[in-house]
């Protein structure tokens, strides 16, 4: 699958401004019309691999969104100084440096969650969503719309990731937001919601096959909603 996301027209490359209508369009593209998970079907490996619980999904979603926002900003700032011949290698270097920073922060402050997410944190470098937005949007637009695009695309991806994690955790374990202290510290230790007491674990929902089934249902629901509009 290509890492290049569908191109969008350049907004305002010179002044860096963005109108309310353009901001609305970027928001709708990221959250619904061009959602990277439900429409572009990018980043499916981490999406399906770690979405077995809300805390895993939230941790990876926030990490991916942080890298996406920062990479869009840096790519937009340096877009006029990078020759086309080395454009993609430079983008990858920027994304790799930001991913390393996020990985080090998670090791320092959320080590338990970092161990659970494992290889999927450094693999953010290869996430097609980030490279696709850097090439298709940030490299052609000013910093402000690029940051907004990164935020909305990252938020759209994180929202689907968290929703999928919530469904799998609920069906698989009968709980919601278990172990949130791994991400937010001791203040979140009491956030766990036991929806179904004495629930016998449904292993299928937690394993990768369950992720494919729930993801397919989410895509189907979105298509149904689009067809009714």
C-alpha positions as CSV (number, residue, x, y, z in Angstrom):
1,X,0.0,0.0,0.0
2,X,1.4,3.4,-0.9
3,X,2.3,5.8,1.9
4,X,1.1,8.8,-0.1
5,X,-2.2,10.2,1.1
6,X,-4.7,11.8,-1.3
7,X,-3.5,15.2,-2.2
8,X,-5.3,18.3,-1.2
9,X,-5.1,21.7,-2.8
10,X,-2.5,24.2,-1.4
11,X,-4.2,26.5,1.1
12,X,-2.1,29.6,1.7
13,X,1.6,29.0,1.2
14,X,2.8,32.5,1.4
15,X,1.0,34.3,4.2
16,X,0.5,31.3,6.5
17,X,-3.1,32.2,7.3
18,X,-6.1,30.0,7.2
19,X,-9.7,31.0,6.9
20,X,-12.6,29.6,8.9
21,X,-13.9,27.8,5.9
22,X,-10.5,26.2,5.2
23,X,-10.1,25.3,8.9
24,X,-13.5,23.6,8.7
25,X,-12.5,21.7,5.6
26,X,-9.3,20.5,7.2
27,X,-11.2,19.4,10.3
28,X,-13.8,17.4,8.3
29,X,-11.1,15.8,6.2
30,X,-9.1,14.6,9.2
31,X,-12.0,13.5,11.4
32,X,-14.4,12.1,8.9
33,X,-14.2,12.5,5.1
34,X,-10.5,11.5,4.8
35,X,-10.0,9.8,8.1
36,X,-6.6,8.0,7.9
37,X,-7.9,4.9,9.6
38,X,-11.4,4.5,8.2
39,X,-11.0,6.0,4.7
40,X,-7.3,5.9,3.7
41,X,-6.8,2.7,5.7
42,X,-3.3,3.7,6.7
43,X,-1.4,2.7,9.8
44,X,-3.4,-0.5,10.1
45,X,-0.5,-2.5,11.6
46,X,-0.4,-0.5,14.9
47,X,-4.1,0.2,14.8
48,X,-4.8,-3.6,14.9
49,X,-1.8,-4.6,16.9
50,X,-2.1,-2.6,20.1
51,X,-5.8,-1.7,20.3
52,X,-6.7,-4.4,22.8
53,X,-7.4,-1.8,25.5
54,X,-8.2,1.9,26.0
55,X,-4.9,2.6,27.6
56,X,-2.8,1.0,24.9
57,X,-4.8,2.8,22.2
58,X,-4.6,6.2,24.0
59,X,-0.9,5.9,24.5
60,X,-0.1,5.0,20.9
61,X,-2.7,7.6,19.6
62,X,-1.1,10.4,21.6
63,X,2.4,9.4,20.5
64,X,1.4,9.2,16.8
65,X,-0.5,12.5,17.0
66,X,2.5,14.3,18.6
67,X,4.9,13.1,15.9
68,X,2.4,14.0,13.2
69,X,1.8,17.5,14.4
70,X,5.5,18.2,14.9
71,X,6.6,16.7,11.7
72,X,4.0,18.6,9.7
73,X,5.3,21.8,11.3
74,X,9.0,21.1,10.6
75,X,8.3,20.0,7.1
76,X,6.3,23.1,6.4
77,X,9.0,25.4,7.8
78,X,11.8,23.8,5.8
79,X,9.8,23.0,2.6
80,X,11.4,25.8,0.6
81,X,14.9,24.8,1.5
82,X,14.8,21.1,0.6
83,X,15.4,20.1,-3.0
84,X,12.8,17.7,-4.5
85,X,15.5,15.1,-5.1
86,X,16.1,14.5,-1.4
87,X,12.6,15.5,-0.2
88,X,11.5,12.1,1.1
89,X,14.8,11.1,2.9
90,X,14.7,14.5,4.7
91,X,11.1,13.9,5.8
92,X,12.0,10.4,7.1
93,X,14.9,11.9,9.1
94,X,12.6,14.5,10.6
95,X,10.0,11.9,11.5
96,X,12.7,9.5,12.9
97,X,14.1,12.2,15.1
98,X,10.7,13.1,16.5
99,X,9.8,9.5,17.1
100,X,13.0,9.0,19.0
101,X,12.2,12.0,21.2
102,X,8.7,10.6,21.9
103,X,10.1,7.2,22.7
104,X,12.6,8.6,25.2
105,X,9.9,10.6,26.9
106,X,7.7,7.5,27.2
107,X,10.6,5.5,28.6
108,X,11.1,8.2,31.2
109,X,7.5,8.8,32.3
110,X,5.3,5.9,31.1
111,X,7.7,3.0,31.2
112,X,5.1,0.3,32.0
113,X,3.0,1.4,29.0
114,X,6.1,1.7,26.8
115,X,7.0,-2.0,27.5
116,X,3.5,-3.0,26.5
117,X,3.5,-1.1,23.3
118,X,7.0,-2.4,22.5
119,X,8.1,-2.2,18.9
120,X,5.0,-0.2,17.8
121,X,6.5,3.0,19.3
122,X,9.7,3.1,17.1
123,X,7.6,1.8,14.2
124,X,5.8,5.2,14.2
125,X,8.7,6.2,11.8
126,X,7.2,3.9,9.2
127,X,3.6,5.0,9.7
128,X,2.3,5.9,6.3
129,X,-0.1,8.5,7.8
130,X,2.8,10.7,8.9
131,X,4.9,10.4,5.8
132,X,1.8,10.8,3.6
133,X,0.7,14.0,5.3
134,X,4.2,15.4,5.2
135,X,4.5,14.9,1.5
136,X,0.9,15.6,0.4
137,X,0.1,18.5,2.6
138,X,2.8,20.0,4.9
139,X,5.4,20.3,2.1
140,X,2.9,22.4,0.1
141,X,1.4,24.6,2.8
142,X,2.3,27.2,5.4
143,X,3.0,26.2,9.0
144,X,-0.5,27.1,10.5
145,X,-2.6,24.9,8.1
146,X,0.1,22.2,8.3
147,X,-0.1,22.1,12.1
148,X,-3.9,22.1,11.9
149,X,-3.9,19.2,9.4
150,X,-1.5,17.2,11.5
151,X,-3.6,17.7,14.6
152,X,-6.9,16.8,12.9
153,X,-5.4,13.8,11.1
154,X,-3.8,12.6,14.3
155,X,-7.0,13.2,16.2
156,X,-9.0,11.2,13.7
157,X,-6.5,8.3,13.9
158,X,-6.4,8.4,17.7
159,X,-10.2,8.6,17.9
160,X,-10.6,5.4,15.8
161,X,-7.8,3.8,17.8
162,X,-9.4,4.6,21.2
163,X,-12.9,3.5,20.0
164,X,-11.5,0.2,18.7
165,X,-9.6,-0.3,22.0
166,X,-12.7,0.5,24.0
167,X,-14.8,-2.0,22.1
168,X,-12.2,-4.8,22.3
169,X,-11.6,-4.2,26.0
170,X,-15.3,-4.1,26.8
171,X,-16.1,-7.3,24.8
172,X,-12.9,-9.0,25.7
173,X,-12.6,-8.2,29.4
174,X,-15.9,-6.5,30.5
175,X,-14.0,-3.4,31.6
176,X,-13.1,0.1,30.3
177,X,-10.1,2.2,31.0
178,X,-8.2,-0.4,33.0
179,X,-4.6,0.4,33.9
180,X,-4.9,4.1,32.9
181,X,-2.3,4.8,35.6
182,X,0.3,3.4,33.2
183,X,-0.2,6.6,31.1
184,X,-1.5,9.3,33.4
185,X,0.0,8.2,36.7
186,X,-1.5,7.3,40.1
187,X,-4.3,9.9,39.7
188,X,-5.8,7.6,37.0
189,X,-5.7,4.4,39.1
190,X,-9.4,4.7,40.0
191,X,-10.6,5.4,36.4
192,X,-11.2,1.7,35.7
193,X,-14.9,1.0,35.0
194,X,-16.1,-2.6,35.6
195,X,-19.0,-2.8,33.1
196,X,-19.7,-6.5,33.6
197,X,-18.8,-7.9,37.0
198,X,-17.3,-11.4,37.1
199,X,-17.0,-11.4,33.3
200,X,-15.3,-14.4,31.7
201,X,-12.7,-13.2,29.3
202,X,-13.6,-13.4,25.6
203,X,-10.2,-14.0,24.1
204,X,-11.2,-13.6,20.5
205,X,-11.9,-9.9,21.0
206,X,-8.5,-9.3,22.5
207,X,-6.5,-11.2,19.9
208,X,-5.7,-9.8,16.4
209,X,-8.7,-11.6,14.6
210,X,-11.0,-9.7,16.9
211,X,-9.3,-6.4,15.9
212,X,-10.0,-7.2,12.2
213,X,-13.7,-7.9,12.9
214,X,-14.3,-4.8,14.9
215,X,-12.4,-2.6,12.5
216,X,-14.5,-4.0,9.6
217,X,-17.6,-3.1,11.6
218,X,-16.4,0.5,12.2
219,X,-15.7,0.9,8.5
220,X,-19.1,-0.5,7.5
221,X,-20.9,1.8,10.0
222,X,-19.1,4.8,8.5
223,X,-20.0,3.8,4.9
224,X,-23.6,3.3,6.0
225,X,-23.6,6.8,7.6
226,X,-22.1,8.3,4.4
227,X,-24.6,6.6,2.2
228,X,-27.5,8.0,4.2
229,X,-26.3,11.6,4.0
